[in-house]
Amino acid sequence: MKFQLNQKNKRLLLIIGIVVLIELSGYGFFASLFRLIGSVS
C-alpha cells in the first residue's frame, strides 16, 4: 500500500514539474492569460 502511494506521488510530482516547465517557458495557460490581459489594457 505504501509503495502504491509513493508511485502516485511520484506521478503527481512529475505532472506538476512538467506544467511548471511549460509555464516558465511562456507557452502555458497562465502565460497566455497574462499576455491577453496585457494586450487588452
Contacts in CASP RR format, 6 or more apart in sequence:
PFRMAT RR
TARGET T0000
AUTHOR 0000-0000-0000
METHOD contacts of the structure
MODEL  1
MKFQLNQKNKRLLLIIGIVVLIELSGYGFFASLFRLIGSVS
22 28 0 8 1.000
23 29 0 8 1.000
23 30 0 8 1.000
23 31 0 8 1.000
END
